Each structure stands twice: as C-alpha cells, then as structure tokens.
Amino acid sequence: MSFVTTAPEALAAAVVHEVFVHTLSTSSGSYAMTEAANAAAAG
C-alpha cells in the first residue's frame, strides 16, 4: 500500500483495490496467452 492510515474503511478499500488489481493482472495474462495460442493455431 502506498499510504498510511488507521481508518478501517480506508484499509478495507485498499485491500479490495489490491485484490482487484491482482485479478485484472492475472486475467490479462491469461487473455494474452490464449490470444497467442489462437494465433499460433490459426497459422
């Protein structure tokens, strides 16, 4: 996390944000691999 706070709401929002960013990163990697596999299969 890039900020320091003790407010529970802010901490919860930061955790949700980190999970969301991680999920997007993982999904984009999977999408890229699928696209590459499809392009290779199409010749």
C-alpha distance matrix in Angstrom:
0.0 3.7 5.7 7.7 10.0 12.6 13.8 14.0 14.2 10.9 9.2 11.5 10.8 7.1 8.6 11.4 9.7 8.2 11.7 13.4 12.1 13.1 16.3 17.2 16.7 18.9 21.4 21.8 22.6 25.1 26.6 27.1 28.8 31.0 32.0 32.9 35.0 36.7 37.6 39.0 41.0 42.4 43.6
3.7 0.0 3.8 7.1 10.1 13.4 14.6 15.7 15.6 12.0 11.3 13.9 12.6 9.3 11.7 14.0 11.7 10.9 14.7 15.7 13.9 15.5 18.7 18.9 18.4 21.0 23.3 23.2 24.2 27.0 28.2 28.3 30.3 32.7 33.3 34.1 36.5 38.2 38.6 40.2 42.4 43.6 44.7
5.7 3.8 0.0 3.8 6.6 10.2 11.5 13.3 13.5 9.8 9.7 12.9 11.9 9.2 12.1 14.6 12.9 12.8 16.4 17.4 16.4 18.1 21.1 21.5 21.4 24.0 26.1 26.3 27.4 30.1 31.2 31.6 33.7 35.8 36.5 37.5 39.8 41.4 42.0 43.6 45.7 46.9 48.1
7.7 7.1 3.8 0.0 3.8 7.1 9.4 11.5 12.6 9.5 8.9 12.6 12.7 10.4 12.9 15.8 14.9 14.8 18.0 19.6 19.0 20.4 23.3 24.2 24.2 26.4 28.7 29.1 30.2 32.6 34.0 34.6 36.4 38.6 39.5 40.5 42.6 44.3 45.1 46.6 48.6 49.9 51.2
10.0 10.1 6.6 3.8 0.0 3.8 5.7 8.3 9.7 7.1 7.1 10.8 11.3 10.1 12.6 15.2 15.0 15.6 18.4 19.9 20.0 21.6 24.0 25.1 25.6 27.7 29.7 30.5 31.8 33.9 35.2 36.2 38.1 39.9 40.9 42.2 44.2 45.7 46.7 48.3 50.1 51.4 52.9
12.6 13.4 10.2 7.1 3.8 0.0 3.8 6.2 8.7 7.7 7.2 10.5 12.0 11.6 13.2 15.9 16.6 17.1 19.4 21.2 21.9 23.1 25.4 26.8 27.6 29.3 31.2 32.4 33.7 35.6 37.0 38.2 39.9 41.6 42.9 44.3 46.0 47.5 48.7 50.3 51.9 53.3 55.0
13.8 14.6 11.5 9.4 5.7 3.8 0.0 3.8 5.5 5.4 6.3 8.7 10.1 10.8 12.6 14.5 15.5 16.8 18.8 20.1 21.3 22.8 24.6 26.0 27.2 28.9 30.4 31.8 33.4 35.1 36.3 37.8 39.6 41.0 42.2 43.9 45.6 46.8 48.1 49.9 51.4 52.6 54.4
14.0 15.7 13.3 11.5 8.3 6.2 3.8 0.0 3.8 5.5 5.1 6.1 8.5 9.8 10.6 12.3 14.1 15.4 16.7 18.3 20.0 21.2 22.6 24.3 25.8 27.1 28.6 30.3 31.9 33.2 34.5 36.3 37.9 39.1 40.5 42.4 43.8 45.0 46.6 48.3 49.5 50.9 52.9
14.2 15.6 13.5 12.6 9.7 8.7 5.5 3.8 0.0 3.8 5.5 5.1 6.1 8.6 10.0 10.6 12.2 14.3 15.5 16.4 18.3 20.0 21.1 22.4 24.3 25.8 26.8 28.4 30.4 31.7 32.6 34.5 36.4 37.4 38.6 40.7 42.2 43.1 44.7 46.7 47.8 48.9 51.0
10.9 12.0 9.8 9.5 7.1 7.7 5.4 5.5 3.8 0.0 3.8 5.4 5.0 6.1 8.7 9.9 10.4 12.3 14.3 15.1 16.3 18.3 19.9 20.9 22.4 24.3 25.6 26.8 28.6 30.3 31.2 32.8 34.8 36.0 37.1 38.9 40.7 41.8 43.1 45.0 46.5 47.5 49.4
9.2 11.3 9.7 8.9 7.1 7.2 6.3 5.1 5.5 3.8 0.0 3.8 5.4 5.1 6.3 8.7 9.8 10.6 12.5 14.2 15.4 16.6 18.4 20.0 21.2 22.7 24.4 25.8 27.3 28.9 30.2 31.8 33.4 34.8 36.2 37.8 39.4 40.7 42.2 43.9 45.3 46.6 48.4
11.5 13.9 12.9 12.6 10.8 10.5 8.7 6.1 5.1 5.4 3.8 0.0 3.8 5.4 5.1 6.3 8.6 10.0 10.7 12.3 14.3 15.5 16.6 18.4 20.1 21.2 22.5 24.4 26.0 27.2 28.5 30.4 32.0 33.0 34.6 36.4 37.8 38.9 40.6 42.4 43.5 44.8 46.9
10.8 12.6 11.9 12.7 11.3 12.0 10.1 8.5 6.1 5.0 5.4 3.8 0.0 3.8 5.4 5.1 6.1 8.6 10.0 10.4 12.2 14.2 15.2 16.4 18.2 19.9 20.9 22.3 24.4 25.7 26.6 28.4 30.4 31.4 32.6 34.6 36.2 37.1 38.6 40.6 41.9 42.9 45.0
7.1 9.3 9.2 10.4 10.1 11.6 10.8 9.8 8.6 6.1 5.1 5.4 3.8 0.0 3.8 5.5 5.0 6.2 8.7 9.8 10.5 12.3 14.2 15.3 16.4 18.3 19.9 21.0 22.7 24.4 25.6 27.0 28.9 30.3 31.5 33.1 34.8 36.1 37.4 39.2 40.7 41.9 43.7
8.6 11.7 12.1 12.9 12.6 13.2 12.6 10.6 10.0 8.7 6.3 5.1 5.4 3.8 0.0 3.8 5.3 5.1 6.3 8.5 9.9 10.6 12.3 14.3 15.4 16.6 18.3 20.0 21.3 22.7 24.3 25.9 27.4 28.7 30.3 31.9 33.3 34.7 36.3 37.9 39.2 40.6 42.5
11.4 14.0 14.6 15.8 15.2 15.9 14.5 12.3 10.6 9.9 8.7 6.3 5.1 5.5 3.8 0.0 3.8 5.5 5.2 6.1 8.6 9.9 10.5 12.3 14.2 15.4 16.3 18.2 20.1 21.1 22.3 24.3 26.0 26.9 28.4 30.3 31.7 32.7 34.4 36.3 37.4 38.6 40.7
9.7 11.7 12.9 14.9 15.0 16.6 15.5 14.1 12.2 10.4 9.8 8.6 6.1 5.0 5.3 3.8 0.0 3.8 5.5 5.0 6.1 8.5 9.8 10.5 12.2 14.2 15.2 16.4 18.4 20.0 20.9 22.5 24.5 25.7 26.7 28.6 30.3 31.4 32.7 34.7 36.1 37.2 39.1
8.2 10.9 12.8 14.8 15.6 17.1 16.8 15.4 14.3 12.3 10.6 10.0 8.6 6.2 5.1 5.5 3.8 0.0 3.8 5.4 5.2 6.1 8.6 10.0 10.6 12.2 14.2 15.4 16.7 18.5 19.9 21.2 22.9 24.4 25.8 27.2 28.9 30.3 31.7 33.3 34.8 36.2 37.9
11.7 14.7 16.4 18.0 18.4 19.4 18.8 16.7 15.5 14.3 12.5 10.7 10.0 8.7 6.3 5.2 5.5 3.8 0.0 3.8 5.5 5.1 6.1 8.6 9.9 10.5 12.1 14.2 15.5 16.5 18.2 20.0 21.3 22.5 24.2 25.9 27.1 28.5 30.2 31.8 33.0 34.5 36.5
13.4 15.7 17.4 19.6 19.9 21.2 20.1 18.3 16.4 15.1 14.2 12.3 10.4 9.8 8.5 6.1 5.0 5.4 3.8 0.0 3.8 5.4 5.1 6.2 8.6 9.9 10.5 12.2 14.3 15.4 16.3 18.3 20.2 21.0 22.3 24.4 25.8 26.8 28.4 30.3 31.5 32.6 34.7
12.1 13.9 16.4 19.0 20.0 21.9 21.3 20.0 18.3 16.3 15.4 14.3 12.2 10.5 9.9 8.6 6.1 5.2 5.5 3.8 0.0 3.8 5.4 5.1 6.1 8.6 9.9 10.5 12.4 14.3 15.2 16.5 18.6 20.0 21.0 22.6 24.5 25.7 26.9 28.7 30.3 31.4 33.2
13.1 15.5 18.1 20.4 21.6 23.1 22.8 21.2 20.0 18.3 16.6 15.5 14.2 12.3 10.6 9.9 8.5 6.1 5.1 5.4 3.8 0.0 3.8 5.5 5.1 6.2 8.5 10.0 10.7 12.5 14.2 15.5 16.8 18.5 20.1 21.4 22.9 24.5 25.9 27.3 28.8 30.4 32.1
16.3 18.7 21.1 23.3 24.0 25.4 24.6 22.6 21.1 19.9 18.4 16.6 15.2 14.2 12.3 10.5 9.8 8.6 6.1 5.1 5.4 3.8 0.0 3.8 5.4 5.2 6.1 8.5 10.0 10.6 12.1 14.2 15.6 16.5 18.2 20.1 21.2 22.4 24.3 25.9 27.0 28.4 30.5
17.2 18.9 21.5 24.2 25.1 26.8 26.0 24.3 22.4 20.9 20.0 18.4 16.4 15.3 14.3 12.3 10.5 10.0 8.6 6.2 5.1 5.5 3.8 0.0 3.8 5.5 5.1 6.0 8.6 9.9 10.3 12.1 14.3 15.2 16.2 18.3 19.9 20.8 22.3 24.3 25.6 26.6 28.6
16.7 18.4 21.4 24.2 25.6 27.6 27.2 25.8 24.3 22.4 21.2 20.1 18.2 16.4 15.4 14.2 12.2 10.6 9.9 8.6 6.1 5.1 5.4 3.8 0.0 3.8 5.5 5.2 6.3 8.8 9.9 10.7 12.6 14.4 15.4 16.7 18.6 20.1 21.2 22.8 24.5 25.8 27.4
18.9 21.0 24.0 26.4 27.7 29.3 28.9 27.1 25.8 24.3 22.7 21.2 19.9 18.3 16.6 15.4 14.2 12.2 10.5 9.9 8.6 6.2 5.2 5.5 3.8 0.0 3.8 5.5 5.2 6.3 8.7 10.0 10.9 12.5 14.4 15.6 16.8 18.5 20.2 21.4 22.8 24.5 26.2
21.4 23.3 26.1 28.7 29.7 31.2 30.4 28.6 26.8 25.6 24.4 22.5 20.9 19.9 18.3 16.3 15.2 14.2 12.1 10.5 9.9 8.5 6.1 5.1 5.5 3.8 0.0 3.8 5.4 5.1 6.1 8.6 10.0 10.5 12.2 14.3 15.4 16.4 18.3 20.0 21.0 22.4 24.5
21.8 23.2 26.3 29.1 30.5 32.4 31.8 30.3 28.4 26.8 25.8 24.4 22.3 21.0 20.0 18.2 16.4 15.4 14.2 12.2 10.5 10.0 8.5 6.0 5.2 5.5 3.8 0.0 3.8 5.4 5.0 6.1 8.7 9.8 10.4 12.3 14.2 15.2 16.4 18.3 19.9 20.9 22.7
22.6 24.2 27.4 30.2 31.8 33.7 33.4 31.9 30.4 28.6 27.3 26.0 24.4 22.7 21.3 20.1 18.4 16.7 15.5 14.3 12.4 10.7 10.0 8.6 6.3 5.2 5.4 3.8 0.0 3.8 5.4 5.1 6.3 8.7 9.9 10.7 12.4 14.3 15.4 16.6 18.4 20.0 21.4
25.1 27.0 30.1 32.6 33.9 35.6 35.1 33.2 31.7 30.3 28.9 27.2 25.7 24.4 22.7 21.1 20.0 18.5 16.5 15.4 14.3 12.5 10.6 9.9 8.8 6.3 5.1 5.4 3.8 0.0 3.8 5.5 5.2 6.2 8.6 9.9 10.6 12.3 14.2 15.4 16.5 18.3 20.2
26.6 28.2 31.2 34.0 35.2 37.0 36.3 34.5 32.6 31.2 30.2 28.5 26.6 25.6 24.3 22.3 20.9 19.9 18.2 16.3 15.2 14.2 12.1 10.3 9.9 8.7 6.1 5.0 5.4 3.8 0.0 3.8 5.5 5.1 6.1 8.6 9.9 10.5 12.2 14.2 15.3 16.4 18.5
27.1 28.3 31.6 34.6 36.2 38.2 37.8 36.3 34.5 32.8 31.8 30.4 28.4 27.0 25.9 24.3 22.5 21.2 20.0 18.3 16.5 15.5 14.2 12.1 10.7 10.0 8.6 6.1 5.1 5.5 3.8 0.0 3.8 5.4 5.1 6.2 8.6 9.9 10.5 12.3 14.2 15.3 16.7
28.8 30.3 33.7 36.4 38.1 39.9 39.6 37.9 36.4 34.8 33.4 32.0 30.4 28.9 27.4 26.0 24.5 22.9 21.3 20.2 18.6 16.8 15.6 14.3 12.6 10.9 10.0 8.7 6.3 5.2 5.5 3.8 0.0 3.8 5.5 5.1 6.2 8.6 9.9 10.6 12.3 14.2 15.5
31.0 32.7 35.8 38.6 39.9 41.6 41.0 39.1 37.4 36.0 34.8 33.0 31.4 30.3 28.7 26.9 25.7 24.4 22.5 21.0 20.0 18.5 16.5 15.2 14.4 12.5 10.5 9.8 8.7 6.2 5.1 5.4 3.8 0.0 3.8 5.4 5.1 6.1 8.6 9.9 10.5 12.2 14.3
32.0 33.3 36.5 39.5 40.9 42.9 42.2 40.5 38.6 37.1 36.2 34.6 32.6 31.5 30.3 28.4 26.7 25.8 24.2 22.3 21.0 20.1 18.2 16.2 15.4 14.4 12.2 10.4 9.9 8.6 6.1 5.1 5.5 3.8 0.0 3.8 5.5 5.1 6.1 8.6 9.8 10.5 12.4
32.9 34.1 37.5 40.5 42.2 44.3 43.9 42.4 40.7 38.9 37.8 36.4 34.6 33.1 31.9 30.3 28.6 27.2 25.9 24.4 22.6 21.4 20.1 18.3 16.7 15.6 14.3 12.3 10.7 9.9 8.6 6.2 5.1 5.4 3.8 0.0 3.8 5.4 5.1 6.2 8.6 9.9 10.8
35.0 36.5 39.8 42.6 44.2 46.0 45.6 43.8 42.2 40.7 39.4 37.8 36.2 34.8 33.3 31.7 30.3 28.9 27.1 25.8 24.5 22.9 21.2 19.9 18.6 16.8 15.4 14.2 12.4 10.6 9.9 8.6 6.2 5.1 5.5 3.8 0.0 3.8 5.5 5.1 6.1 8.6 10.0
36.7 38.2 41.4 44.3 45.7 47.5 46.8 45.0 43.1 41.8 40.7 38.9 37.1 36.1 34.7 32.7 31.4 30.3 28.5 26.8 25.7 24.5 22.4 20.8 20.1 18.5 16.4 15.2 14.3 12.3 10.5 9.9 8.6 6.1 5.1 5.4 3.8 0.0 3.8 5.4 5.0 6.1 8.6
37.6 38.6 42.0 45.1 46.7 48.7 48.1 46.6 44.7 43.1 42.2 40.6 38.6 37.4 36.3 34.4 32.7 31.7 30.2 28.4 26.9 25.9 24.3 22.3 21.2 20.2 18.3 16.4 15.4 14.2 12.2 10.5 9.9 8.6 6.1 5.1 5.5 3.8 0.0 3.8 5.5 5.1 6.4
39.0 40.2 43.6 46.6 48.3 50.3 49.9 48.3 46.7 45.0 43.9 42.4 40.6 39.2 37.9 36.3 34.7 33.3 31.8 30.3 28.7 27.3 25.9 24.3 22.8 21.4 20.0 18.3 16.6 15.4 14.2 12.3 10.6 9.9 8.6 6.2 5.1 5.4 3.8 0.0 3.8 5.5 5.2
41.0 42.4 45.7 48.6 50.1 51.9 51.4 49.5 47.8 46.5 45.3 43.5 41.9 40.7 39.2 37.4 36.1 34.8 33.0 31.5 30.3 28.8 27.0 25.6 24.5 22.8 21.0 19.9 18.4 16.5 15.3 14.2 12.3 10.5 9.8 8.6 6.1 5.0 5.5 3.8 0.0 3.8 5.3
42.4 43.6 46.9 49.9 51.4 53.3 52.6 50.9 48.9 47.5 46.6 44.8 42.9 41.9 40.6 38.6 37.2 36.2 34.5 32.6 31.4 30.4 28.4 26.6 25.8 24.5 22.4 20.9 20.0 18.3 16.4 15.3 14.2 12.2 10.5 9.9 8.6 6.1 5.1 5.5 3.8 0.0 3.8
43.6 44.7 48.1 51.2 52.9 55.0 54.4 52.9 51.0 49.4 48.4 46.9 45.0 43.7 42.5 40.7 39.1 37.9 36.5 34.7 33.2 32.1 30.5 28.6 27.4 26.2 24.5 22.7 21.4 20.2 18.5 16.7 15.5 14.3 12.4 10.8 10.0 8.6 6.4 5.2 5.3 3.8 0.0
